[in-house]
């Protein structure tokens, strides 16, 4: 009999060993992901951050383009044509702004003499002074580039906080799942004890049914907790920006409570407030730029023009003074130059600009109100974060004491039940107290880290949290 029992036990072991090997391989296949690595991957992969990086690069390029707007327009043009030069005295205009540039003295009759002609033009047009319009345009473009850069920085900061929070949620869900799993195993063990006693007639059969119900309840609680853990992991993977990849979360940092962090919170360099200030600055620069349109502008112009024609200088009196030679028609024969200074002042623009400036002022007031509202919210969060962190630290100190007391009470009730000195109701009540204590203990340290992260989010400094890892 003993030999047979030994063979049977060994057979069970041989069945269990492959399962253990498979489980070990699956765990090995899942890469361990620390919270720092998760945040770094998220900043690199998350689509919204990458999009704002491109927006910031675009604004920076436009700022460079605005600086080059001050350069004078330098235009080169050349054209070579073949056609007639009949002229007529008549008022004409070109529809849509297009007109024929053929020129010649009016003639008494139409003819179809044609030759080649050409025109070569170099033109420089430079708005040399416009009461600061060029500099304000550059400052506005630079303010927009700075706004987009600060928008990128605040988005990275907020996403770091979101990812860290999701990671802590995932770790907390894992801890709770492990706690509910232990409770399910405890309920199963107690279920077996009760069934043995019931079969031997030592206790009433109703206790066996109640033990079955408690085990089923513990199993359902475990499965629900497992679902919550999967949802937390899925949320984390979405924030990281990876698909079809599994990670094992690192829980080692939860073995210690953060300490030595800065108690005071400063809001002067908060990334979100910096972004709101940049928005106000952009509007102020745009207002200053719009104001410049009510002033005149002074421009300098320089033109050099060279023309060529296959028609000779006596063509008007001698109709044979032309030829069809291409090279004669495009070889320059006459040149002109022009240098000038012009002043342009659209007086109607003063009326339009005044209303546009008024609109910009209202926008500026709206942006300032949004800034003040955000500043108030962040300061309130800072005050709240300090209180939440203090409460979380106190809870973390009490959680082990609660678990120890609840565990002792449960073991005592089980011992009394084994000796017939108490009923199953008291055992179940002690079990519920133990479950609650273990649940509180599982998330107590996690809550401290969450509170510290909340404080870092309120202070606008992610390093307050990261330096504790």
VOLUM-953063 format. One record per residue (C-alpha): residue number from 1; x, y, z. Coordinates in Angstrom, 1 decimal. Example, Ala and Ser with C-alpha at 12.3 -4.5 7.8 and 13.67 -1.06 7.14 Angstrom:
2
+-----+--------+--------+--------+
: seq :      x :      y :      z :
+-----+--------+--------+--------+
:   1 :   12.3 :   -4.5 :    7.8 :
:   2 :   13.7 :   -1.1 :    7.1 :
+-----+--------+--------+--------+
% end
This chain:
469
+-----+--------+--------+--------+
: seq :      x :      y :      z :
+-----+--------+--------+--------+
:   1 :    0.0 :    0.0 :    0.0 :
:   2 :    2.8 :    2.4 :    0.8 :
:   3 :    4.5 :    1.6 :   -2.4 :
:   4 :    1.4 :    2.2 :   -4.4 :
:   5 :    0.8 :    5.5 :   -2.7 :
:   6 :    4.3 :    6.5 :   -3.6 :
:   7 :    3.8 :    5.6 :   -7.2 :
:   8 :    0.6 :    7.6 :   -7.3 :
:   9 :    2.2 :   10.6 :   -5.8 :
:  10 :    5.1 :   10.5 :   -8.2 :
:  11 :    2.6 :   10.3 :  -11.1 :
:  12 :    0.9 :   13.5 :   -9.9 :
:  13 :    4.3 :   15.2 :   -9.7 :
:  14 :    5.1 :   14.2 :  -13.3 :
:  15 :    1.8 :   15.7 :  -14.4 :
:  16 :    2.5 :   18.9 :  -12.5 :
:  17 :    6.1 :   19.4 :  -13.7 :
:  18 :    5.2 :   20.2 :  -17.4 :
:  19 :    2.6 :   22.7 :  -16.2 :
:  20 :    5.2 :   24.4 :  -14.0 :
:  21 :    7.6 :   24.5 :  -16.9 :
:  22 :    5.0 :   26.0 :  -19.3 :
:  23 :    4.1 :   28.6 :  -16.7 :
:  24 :    7.8 :   29.5 :  -16.2 :
:  25 :    8.3 :   29.9 :  -19.9 :
:  26 :    5.3 :   32.2 :  -20.2 :
:  27 :    6.6 :   34.4 :  -17.4 :
:  28 :   10.0 :   34.4 :  -18.9 :
:  29 :    8.5 :   35.5 :  -22.3 :
:  30 :    6.9 :   38.5 :  -20.6 :
:  31 :    9.4 :   41.3 :  -20.3 :
:  32 :    9.5 :   43.1 :  -16.9 :
:  33 :    8.7 :   46.8 :  -17.4 :
:  34 :    9.7 :   49.3 :  -14.7 :
:  35 :    7.8 :   52.5 :  -14.2 :
:  36 :   10.7 :   54.6 :  -15.5 :
:  37 :   10.8 :   52.5 :  -18.7 :
:  38 :    7.1 :   52.8 :  -19.1 :
:  39 :    7.2 :   56.6 :  -18.9 :
:  40 :   10.2 :   56.8 :  -21.3 :
:  41 :    8.5 :   54.5 :  -23.9 :
:  42 :    5.3 :   56.6 :  -23.6 :
:  43 :    7.0 :   59.9 :  -24.2 :
:  44 :    8.7 :   58.3 :  -27.3 :
:  45 :    5.7 :   56.5 :  -28.7 :
:  46 :    2.6 :   58.4 :  -27.8 :
:  47 :    1.0 :   59.8 :  -30.9 :
:  48 :   -0.3 :   63.1 :  -29.4 :
:  49 :    3.2 :   63.9 :  -28.2 :
:  50 :    4.8 :   63.2 :  -31.5 :
:  51 :    2.1 :   65.3 :  -33.3 :
:  52 :    2.9 :   68.3 :  -31.0 :
:  53 :    6.6 :   67.8 :  -31.7 :
:  54 :    5.9 :   68.3 :  -35.4 :
:  55 :    3.7 :   71.4 :  -34.6 :
:  56 :    6.5 :   72.9 :  -32.6 :
:  57 :    9.0 :   72.2 :  -35.4 :
:  58 :    6.6 :   73.8 :  -37.9 :
:  59 :    6.2 :   76.9 :  -35.8 :
:  60 :   10.0 :   77.2 :  -35.4 :
:  61 :   10.4 :   77.0 :  -39.2 :
:  62 :    7.7 :   79.7 :  -39.6 :
:  63 :    9.6 :   81.9 :  -37.2 :
:  64 :   12.7 :   81.6 :  -39.4 :
:  65 :   10.5 :   82.4 :  -42.4 :
:  66 :    9.2 :   85.5 :  -40.7 :
:  67 :   12.8 :   86.8 :  -40.3 :
:  68 :   13.4 :   86.3 :  -44.0 :
:  69 :   10.3 :   88.3 :  -44.9 :
:  70 :   12.2 :   91.5 :  -44.2 :
:  71 :   14.6 :   90.7 :  -47.1 :
:  72 :   13.8 :   92.7 :  -50.3 :
:  73 :   12.0 :   91.0 :  -53.2 :
:  74 :   14.5 :   90.3 :  -55.9 :
:  75 :   12.8 :   89.2 :  -59.1 :
:  76 :   14.3 :   88.1 :  -62.4 :
:  77 :   12.1 :   87.7 :  -65.5 :
:  78 :   12.7 :   87.0 :  -69.2 :
:  79 :   10.3 :   86.5 :  -72.0 :
:  80 :   10.7 :   85.8 :  -75.7 :
:  81 :    7.7 :   86.3 :  -78.0 :
:  82 :    6.7 :   86.2 :  -81.7 :
:  83 :    3.8 :   88.4 :  -82.9 :
:  84 :    2.6 :   91.5 :  -84.5 :
:  85 :    2.8 :   95.1 :  -83.3 :
:  86 :   -0.3 :   96.8 :  -84.7 :
:  87 :   -1.5 :   99.6 :  -82.6 :
:  88 :   -4.8 :  101.5 :  -82.3 :
:  89 :   -6.0 :  104.5 :  -80.4 :
:  90 :   -8.8 :  103.2 :  -78.2 :
:  91 :   -9.7 :  102.8 :  -74.5 :
:  92 :   -9.1 :   99.2 :  -73.5 :
:  93 :   -8.6 :   97.2 :  -70.4 :
:  94 :   -7.8 :   93.5 :  -69.8 :
:  95 :  -10.5 :   91.3 :  -68.4 :
:  96 :   -9.3 :   89.6 :  -65.2 :
:  97 :   -6.2 :   91.7 :  -65.1 :
:  98 :   -4.7 :   90.2 :  -68.3 :
:  99 :   -3.8 :   92.3 :  -71.3 :
: 100 :   -1.7 :   92.1 :  -74.4 :
: 101 :    1.6 :   94.0 :  -74.2 :
: 102 :    2.0 :   94.5 :  -78.0 :
: 103 :    3.0 :   98.1 :  -78.8 :
: 104 :    3.5 :  100.2 :  -81.8 :
: 105 :    2.3 :  103.5 :  -83.4 :
: 106 :   -1.3 :  103.5 :  -84.6 :
: 107 :   -1.6 :  102.5 :  -88.3 :
: 108 :   -4.3 :  103.2 :  -90.8 :
: 109 :   -4.7 :   99.6 :  -91.7 :
: 110 :   -4.1 :   96.1 :  -90.4 :
: 111 :   -1.1 :   94.1 :  -91.4 :
: 112 :    0.3 :   90.8 :  -90.3 :
: 113 :    4.1 :   91.6 :  -90.2 :
: 114 :    5.5 :   89.6 :  -87.3 :
: 115 :    9.0 :   89.3 :  -85.8 :
: 116 :   10.6 :   88.1 :  -82.6 :
: 117 :   10.9 :   90.2 :  -79.5 :
: 118 :   12.2 :   89.9 :  -76.0 :
: 119 :   12.2 :   91.6 :  -72.6 :
: 120 :   14.6 :   91.0 :  -69.7 :
: 121 :   13.8 :   92.5 :  -66.3 :
: 122 :   15.6 :   92.6 :  -62.9 :
: 123 :   13.4 :   94.1 :  -60.1 :
: 124 :   14.1 :   94.8 :  -56.4 :
: 125 :   11.3 :   95.9 :  -54.2 :
: 126 :   12.1 :   96.5 :  -50.5 :
: 127 :    9.7 :   97.7 :  -47.8 :
: 128 :   12.4 :   99.5 :  -45.8 :
: 129 :   10.3 :  101.1 :  -43.1 :
: 130 :    6.8 :  100.3 :  -41.8 :
: 131 :    6.8 :  101.5 :  -38.2 :
: 132 :    8.0 :   98.2 :  -36.8 :
: 133 :    5.7 :   96.0 :  -38.8 :
: 134 :    8.5 :   93.6 :  -39.8 :
: 135 :    9.9 :   93.3 :  -36.3 :
: 136 :    6.5 :   92.7 :  -34.8 :
: 137 :    5.8 :   90.0 :  -37.4 :
: 138 :    9.0 :   88.3 :  -36.3 :
: 139 :    8.2 :   88.6 :  -32.6 :
: 140 :    4.7 :   87.2 :  -33.2 :
: 141 :    6.1 :   84.2 :  -35.1 :
: 142 :    8.7 :   83.6 :  -32.4 :
: 143 :    5.9 :   83.8 :  -29.7 :
: 144 :    3.9 :   81.2 :  -31.6 :
: 145 :    6.9 :   78.9 :  -31.8 :
: 146 :    7.5 :   79.4 :  -28.0 :
: 147 :    3.8 :   78.7 :  -27.3 :
: 148 :    4.0 :   75.4 :  -29.3 :
: 149 :    7.2 :   74.4 :  -27.6 :
: 150 :    5.6 :   75.0 :  -24.2 :
: 151 :    2.5 :   73.1 :  -25.3 :
: 152 :    4.8 :   70.2 :  -26.1 :
: 153 :    6.5 :   70.4 :  -22.7 :
: 154 :    3.2 :   70.5 :  -20.8 :
: 155 :    1.8 :   67.6 :  -22.8 :
: 156 :    4.9 :   65.5 :  -22.0 :
: 157 :    4.6 :   66.4 :  -18.3 :
: 158 :    0.9 :   65.5 :  -18.2 :
: 159 :    1.5 :   62.3 :  -20.1 :
: 160 :    4.3 :   61.3 :  -17.7 :
: 161 :    1.8 :   61.8 :  -14.8 :
: 162 :   -0.9 :   59.8 :  -16.7 :
: 163 :    1.4 :   56.9 :  -17.4 :
: 164 :    2.8 :   56.8 :  -13.9 :
: 165 :   -0.7 :   56.9 :  -12.5 :
: 166 :   -1.8 :   54.1 :  -14.8 :
: 167 :    1.2 :   52.0 :  -13.8 :
: 168 :    0.4 :   52.4 :  -10.1 :
: 169 :   -3.2 :   51.4 :  -10.9 :
: 170 :   -1.9 :   48.3 :  -12.7 :
: 171 :    0.3 :   47.4 :   -9.7 :
: 172 :   -2.5 :   48.0 :   -7.2 :
: 173 :   -4.8 :   45.8 :   -9.3 :
: 174 :   -2.2 :   43.1 :   -9.3 :
: 175 :   -1.8 :   43.4 :   -5.6 :
: 176 :   -5.5 :   43.2 :   -5.0 :
: 177 :   -5.8 :   40.2 :   -7.4 :
: 178 :   -3.1 :   38.4 :   -5.4 :
: 179 :   -5.0 :   39.2 :   -2.2 :
: 180 :   -8.2 :   37.9 :   -3.5 :
: 181 :   -6.4 :   34.8 :   -4.7 :
: 182 :   -5.1 :   34.1 :   -1.2 :
: 183 :   -8.6 :   34.6 :    0.1 :
: 184 :  -10.0 :   32.1 :   -2.4 :
: 185 :   -7.3 :   29.5 :   -1.4 :
: 186 :   -8.2 :   30.2 :    2.3 :
: 187 :  -11.9 :   29.7 :    1.6 :
: 188 :  -11.2 :   26.5 :   -0.3 :
: 189 :   -9.1 :   25.1 :    2.5 :
: 190 :  -11.8 :   26.0 :    5.1 :
: 191 :  -14.5 :   24.5 :    2.8 :
: 192 :  -12.7 :   21.1 :    2.8 :
: 193 :  -12.4 :   21.2 :    6.6 :
: 194 :  -16.1 :   21.9 :    7.0 :
: 195 :  -17.1 :   19.2 :    4.5 :
: 196 :  -15.0 :   16.6 :    6.4 :
: 197 :  -16.6 :   17.6 :    9.7 :
: 198 :  -20.1 :   17.5 :    8.1 :
: 199 :  -19.5 :   14.0 :    6.6 :
: 200 :  -18.4 :   12.7 :   10.0 :
: 201 :  -21.5 :   14.2 :   11.6 :
: 202 :  -19.5 :   16.6 :   13.8 :
: 203 :  -21.3 :   19.7 :   12.5 :
: 204 :  -24.6 :   20.5 :   10.8 :
: 205 :  -24.9 :   20.0 :    7.0 :
: 206 :  -25.9 :   23.6 :    6.6 :
: 207 :  -22.4 :   24.7 :    7.5 :
: 208 :  -21.1 :   22.8 :    4.5 :
: 209 :  -23.5 :   24.7 :    2.2 :
: 210 :  -22.5 :   28.0 :    3.7 :
: 211 :  -18.8 :   27.1 :    3.2 :
: 212 :  -19.6 :   26.3 :   -0.4 :
: 213 :  -21.2 :   29.7 :   -0.8 :
: 214 :  -18.3 :   31.5 :    0.8 :
: 215 :  -15.8 :   29.7 :   -1.6 :
: 216 :  -17.9 :   30.6 :   -4.6 :
: 217 :  -18.1 :   34.2 :   -3.4 :
: 218 :  -14.3 :   34.3 :   -3.0 :
: 219 :  -13.8 :   32.9 :   -6.4 :
: 220 :  -16.1 :   35.4 :   -8.1 :
: 221 :  -14.3 :   38.2 :   -6.2 :
: 222 :  -11.0 :   36.9 :   -7.5 :
: 223 :  -12.2 :   36.8 :  -11.1 :
: 224 :  -13.6 :   40.3 :  -10.9 :
: 225 :  -10.3 :   41.5 :   -9.6 :
: 226 :   -8.5 :   39.7 :  -12.4 :
: 227 :  -10.7 :   41.6 :  -14.9 :
: 228 :   -9.9 :   44.9 :  -13.3 :
: 229 :   -6.2 :   44.0 :  -13.5 :
: 230 :   -6.5 :   43.2 :  -17.2 :
: 231 :   -8.3 :   46.5 :  -17.8 :
: 232 :   -5.6 :   48.4 :  -16.0 :
: 233 :   -2.9 :   46.8 :  -18.0 :
: 234 :   -4.7 :   47.5 :  -21.2 :
: 235 :   -5.0 :   51.2 :  -20.3 :
: 236 :   -1.3 :   51.3 :  -19.5 :
: 237 :   -0.4 :   49.7 :  -22.9 :
: 238 :   -2.6 :   52.3 :  -24.7 :
: 239 :   -0.8 :   55.2 :  -22.9 :
: 240 :    2.6 :   53.7 :  -23.7 :
: 241 :    1.7 :   53.3 :  -27.3 :
: 242 :    2.4 :   49.6 :  -27.9 :
: 243 :    0.2 :   46.9 :  -29.2 :
: 244 :    0.4 :   43.1 :  -29.0 :
: 245 :    3.1 :   43.1 :  -26.3 :
: 246 :    2.8 :   41.9 :  -22.8 :
: 247 :    4.8 :   43.1 :  -19.8 :
: 248 :    5.2 :   42.1 :  -16.2 :
: 249 :    4.9 :   45.2 :  -13.9 :
: 250 :    7.7 :   45.8 :  -11.4 :
: 251 :    6.4 :   45.9 :   -7.8 :
: 252 :    9.7 :   46.1 :   -6.0 :
: 253 :    9.5 :   49.8 :   -5.5 :
: 254 :    6.4 :   49.3 :   -3.4 :
: 255 :    8.5 :   47.6 :   -0.7 :
: 256 :    9.5 :   51.1 :    0.5 :
: 257 :    7.6 :   54.2 :    1.4 :
: 258 :    8.8 :   57.4 :   -0.3 :
: 259 :   10.6 :   59.8 :    2.0 :
: 260 :   12.8 :   62.9 :    1.9 :
: 261 :   10.7 :   64.7 :   -0.7 :
: 262 :   10.2 :   68.5 :   -0.6 :
: 263 :    7.3 :   69.5 :    1.5 :
: 264 :    6.7 :   73.0 :    0.0 :
: 265 :    5.1 :   73.3 :   -3.4 :
: 266 :    6.1 :   75.9 :   -5.9 :
: 267 :    3.9 :   76.8 :   -8.9 :
: 268 :    6.0 :   79.5 :  -10.6 :
: 269 :    7.4 :   77.1 :  -13.2 :
: 270 :    4.4 :   74.8 :  -13.7 :
: 271 :    4.4 :   73.6 :  -17.3 :
: 272 :    0.7 :   74.1 :  -17.7 :
: 273 :    0.9 :   77.7 :  -16.4 :
: 274 :    3.9 :   78.3 :  -18.6 :
: 275 :    1.8 :   77.3 :  -21.6 :
: 276 :   -1.1 :   79.6 :  -20.6 :
: 277 :    1.4 :   82.5 :  -20.2 :
: 278 :    2.8 :   81.7 :  -23.7 :
: 279 :   -0.8 :   81.9 :  -25.1 :
: 280 :   -1.2 :   85.4 :  -23.5 :
: 281 :    2.1 :   86.5 :  -24.9 :
: 282 :    1.2 :   85.3 :  -28.4 :
: 283 :   -2.0 :   87.4 :  -28.3 :
: 284 :   -0.2 :   90.5 :  -27.1 :
: 285 :    2.4 :   90.1 :  -29.9 :
: 286 :   -0.4 :   89.7 :  -32.4 :
: 287 :   -2.1 :   92.9 :  -31.1 :
: 288 :    1.1 :   94.9 :  -31.4 :
: 289 :    1.5 :   93.5 :  -35.0 :
: 290 :   -2.0 :   94.4 :  -36.0 :
: 291 :   -1.5 :   98.0 :  -34.7 :
: 292 :    1.3 :   98.5 :  -37.2 :
: 293 :   -1.2 :   98.2 :  -40.1 :
: 294 :   -2.6 :  101.7 :  -39.4 :
: 295 :    0.7 :  103.3 :  -40.3 :
: 296 :    2.1 :  103.9 :  -43.8 :
: 297 :    4.9 :  101.9 :  -45.3 :
: 298 :    7.9 :  103.2 :  -47.2 :
: 299 :    9.4 :  101.1 :  -50.0 :
: 300 :   12.4 :  101.4 :  -52.3 :
: 301 :   12.3 :  100.0 :  -55.8 :
: 302 :   14.9 :   99.4 :  -58.4 :
: 303 :   14.3 :   98.1 :  -61.9 :
: 304 :   16.6 :   97.3 :  -64.8 :
: 305 :   14.9 :   96.4 :  -68.1 :
: 306 :   16.4 :   95.4 :  -71.4 :
: 307 :   14.3 :   94.9 :  -74.6 :
: 308 :   14.9 :   93.4 :  -78.0 :
: 309 :   12.9 :   93.4 :  -81.1 :
: 310 :   13.0 :   92.2 :  -84.7 :
: 311 :   11.3 :   95.4 :  -85.9 :
: 312 :   13.7 :   98.1 :  -87.0 :
: 313 :   13.5 :  101.8 :  -85.8 :
: 314 :   12.1 :  103.0 :  -89.2 :
: 315 :    9.3 :  100.3 :  -89.4 :
: 316 :    6.6 :  102.9 :  -89.0 :
: 317 :    7.6 :  104.6 :  -92.3 :
: 318 :    9.2 :  101.6 :  -93.9 :
: 319 :    7.1 :   98.4 :  -93.6 :
: 320 :   10.0 :   96.3 :  -94.8 :
: 321 :   12.2 :   97.2 :  -91.8 :
: 322 :   11.7 :   93.9 :  -89.9 :
: 323 :   13.0 :   90.4 :  -90.2 :
: 324 :   12.0 :   86.9 :  -88.9 :
: 325 :   15.4 :   86.1 :  -87.5 :
: 326 :   15.1 :   84.6 :  -84.0 :
: 327 :   18.6 :   85.8 :  -82.8 :
: 328 :   18.0 :   89.3 :  -84.1 :
: 329 :   14.7 :   89.4 :  -82.3 :
: 330 :   16.0 :   88.4 :  -78.9 :
: 331 :   19.4 :   90.2 :  -78.9 :
: 332 :   19.0 :   93.2 :  -76.5 :
: 333 :   19.1 :   96.7 :  -78.1 :
: 334 :   17.6 :   99.1 :  -75.6 :
: 335 :   17.9 :   99.2 :  -71.8 :
: 336 :   16.3 :  101.3 :  -69.1 :
: 337 :   16.6 :  101.6 :  -65.3 :
: 338 :   14.4 :  103.0 :  -62.6 :
: 339 :   15.1 :  103.8 :  -59.0 :
: 340 :   12.5 :  105.1 :  -56.7 :
: 341 :   11.1 :  105.5 :  -53.2 :
: 342 :    7.3 :  105.2 :  -52.6 :
: 343 :    5.1 :  105.7 :  -49.6 :
: 344 :    1.8 :  103.8 :  -49.3 :
: 345 :   -0.8 :  104.6 :  -46.7 :
: 346 :   -4.2 :  103.0 :  -46.8 :
: 347 :   -6.2 :  105.4 :  -44.6 :
: 348 :   -9.3 :  103.1 :  -44.6 :
: 349 :   -7.1 :  100.5 :  -42.9 :
: 350 :   -7.0 :  102.7 :  -39.7 :
: 351 :  -10.8 :  102.1 :  -39.2 :
: 352 :  -10.4 :   98.3 :  -39.8 :
: 353 :   -7.4 :   98.0 :  -37.6 :
: 354 :   -9.1 :   99.7 :  -34.6 :
: 355 :  -11.8 :   97.1 :  -34.4 :
: 356 :   -9.3 :   94.3 :  -34.9 :
: 357 :   -7.2 :   95.6 :  -32.0 :
: 358 :  -10.3 :   95.9 :  -29.9 :
: 359 :  -11.1 :   92.2 :  -30.7 :
: 360 :   -7.5 :   91.2 :  -29.7 :
: 361 :   -7.9 :   93.0 :  -26.4 :
: 362 :  -11.0 :   91.0 :  -25.6 :
: 363 :   -9.2 :   87.8 :  -26.5 :
: 364 :   -6.4 :   88.8 :  -24.2 :
: 365 :   -8.8 :   89.3 :  -21.3 :
: 366 :  -10.3 :   85.9 :  -22.0 :
: 367 :   -6.9 :   84.3 :  -22.0 :
: 368 :   -6.0 :   86.0 :  -18.7 :
: 369 :   -9.2 :   84.7 :  -17.1 :
: 370 :   -8.3 :   81.2 :  -18.2 :
: 371 :   -4.8 :   81.6 :  -16.8 :
: 372 :   -6.1 :   82.8 :  -13.5 :
: 373 :   -8.7 :   79.9 :  -13.3 :
: 374 :   -6.0 :   77.3 :  -14.1 :
: 375 :   -3.6 :   78.9 :  -11.5 :
: 376 :   -6.3 :   78.7 :   -8.9 :
: 377 :   -7.1 :   75.1 :   -9.6 :
: 378 :   -3.4 :   74.1 :   -9.5 :
: 379 :   -2.9 :   75.9 :   -6.1 :
: 380 :   -5.9 :   74.1 :   -4.7 :
: 381 :   -4.6 :   70.8 :   -5.9 :
: 382 :   -1.3 :   71.6 :   -4.3 :
: 383 :   -2.9 :   72.2 :   -0.9 :
: 384 :   -5.0 :   69.0 :   -1.4 :
: 385 :   -2.0 :   67.0 :   -2.4 :
: 386 :   -0.1 :   67.8 :    0.8 :
: 387 :   -3.1 :   66.6 :    2.9 :
: 388 :   -3.6 :   63.5 :    0.8 :
: 389 :    0.0 :   62.6 :    1.1 :
: 390 :    0.0 :   63.0 :    4.9 :
: 391 :   -3.1 :   60.8 :    5.2 :
: 392 :   -1.6 :   58.2 :    2.9 :
: 393 :    1.5 :   58.0 :    5.1 :
: 394 :   -0.6 :   57.6 :    8.2 :
: 395 :   -2.6 :   54.8 :    6.5 :
: 396 :    0.5 :   53.0 :    5.4 :
: 397 :    1.6 :   52.9 :    9.1 :
: 398 :   -1.7 :   51.5 :   10.3 :
: 399 :   -2.2 :   48.9 :    7.6 :
: 400 :    0.3 :   46.3 :    8.9 :
: 401 :   -1.2 :   46.6 :   12.4 :
: 402 :   -4.7 :   46.0 :   11.0 :
: 403 :   -3.6 :   42.9 :    9.1 :
: 404 :   -1.8 :   41.4 :   12.1 :
: 405 :   -4.8 :   41.9 :   14.3 :
: 406 :   -7.3 :   40.6 :   11.8 :
: 407 :   -5.2 :   37.5 :   11.0 :
: 408 :   -4.9 :   36.7 :   14.7 :
: 409 :   -8.7 :   37.1 :   15.1 :
: 410 :   -9.4 :   34.9 :   12.1 :
: 411 :   -7.0 :   32.1 :   13.4 :
: 412 :   -8.6 :   32.3 :   16.8 :
: 413 :  -12.1 :   31.9 :   15.4 :
: 414 :  -11.0 :   29.0 :   13.2 :
: 415 :   -9.5 :   27.3 :   16.3 :
: 416 :  -12.7 :   27.8 :   18.2 :
: 417 :  -14.7 :   26.5 :   15.4 :
: 418 :  -12.5 :   23.3 :   15.2 :
: 419 :  -13.2 :   22.7 :   18.8 :
: 420 :  -17.0 :   23.4 :   18.5 :
: 421 :  -16.8 :   26.6 :   20.6 :
: 422 :  -18.2 :   29.0 :   18.0 :
: 423 :  -20.3 :   28.9 :   14.9 :
: 424 :  -19.6 :   29.5 :   11.2 :
: 425 :  -21.1 :   33.0 :   11.3 :
: 426 :  -18.3 :   34.3 :   13.6 :
: 427 :  -15.6 :   32.6 :   11.4 :
: 428 :  -17.1 :   34.3 :    8.3 :
: 429 :  -17.2 :   37.7 :   10.0 :
: 430 :  -13.5 :   37.3 :   11.0 :
: 431 :  -12.7 :   36.3 :    7.4 :
: 432 :  -14.3 :   39.4 :    6.1 :
: 433 :  -12.3 :   41.5 :    8.5 :
: 434 :   -9.1 :   39.8 :    7.3 :
: 435 :  -10.0 :   40.3 :    3.7 :
: 436 :  -10.6 :   44.0 :    4.3 :
: 437 :   -7.4 :   44.4 :    6.2 :
: 438 :   -5.4 :   42.6 :    3.5 :
: 439 :   -7.0 :   44.7 :    0.8 :
: 440 :   -6.1 :   47.9 :    2.7 :
: 441 :   -2.6 :   46.7 :    3.2 :
: 442 :   -2.2 :   45.8 :   -0.5 :
: 443 :   -2.9 :   49.3 :   -1.6 :
: 444 :   -1.7 :   51.3 :    1.4 :
: 445 :    1.9 :   51.8 :    0.1 :
: 446 :    0.5 :   52.3 :   -3.4 :
: 447 :   -1.7 :   55.1 :   -2.2 :
: 448 :    1.4 :   56.9 :   -0.8 :
: 449 :    3.0 :   56.7 :   -4.2 :
: 450 :   -0.2 :   57.9 :   -5.8 :
: 451 :   -0.4 :   60.8 :   -3.4 :
: 452 :    3.2 :   61.7 :   -4.1 :
: 453 :    2.4 :   61.6 :   -7.9 :
: 454 :   -0.5 :   63.9 :   -7.3 :
: 455 :    1.8 :   66.3 :   -5.4 :
: 456 :    4.2 :   66.2 :   -8.3 :
: 457 :    1.4 :   66.9 :  -10.8 :
: 458 :    0.2 :   69.9 :   -8.7 :
: 459 :    3.8 :   71.2 :   -8.4 :
: 460 :    4.5 :   70.8 :  -12.1 :
: 461 :    7.7 :   68.9 :  -11.3 :
: 462 :    7.6 :   65.2 :  -12.2 :
: 463 :   11.1 :   64.7 :  -10.7 :
: 464 :    9.5 :   64.9 :   -7.2 :
: 465 :    8.0 :   61.5 :   -8.0 :
: 466 :   10.7 :   60.1 :  -10.2 :
: 467 :   13.6 :   60.8 :   -7.8 :
: 468 :   11.9 :   58.5 :   -5.2 :
: 469 :   11.9 :   55.4 :   -7.5 :
+-----+--------+--------+--------+
% end
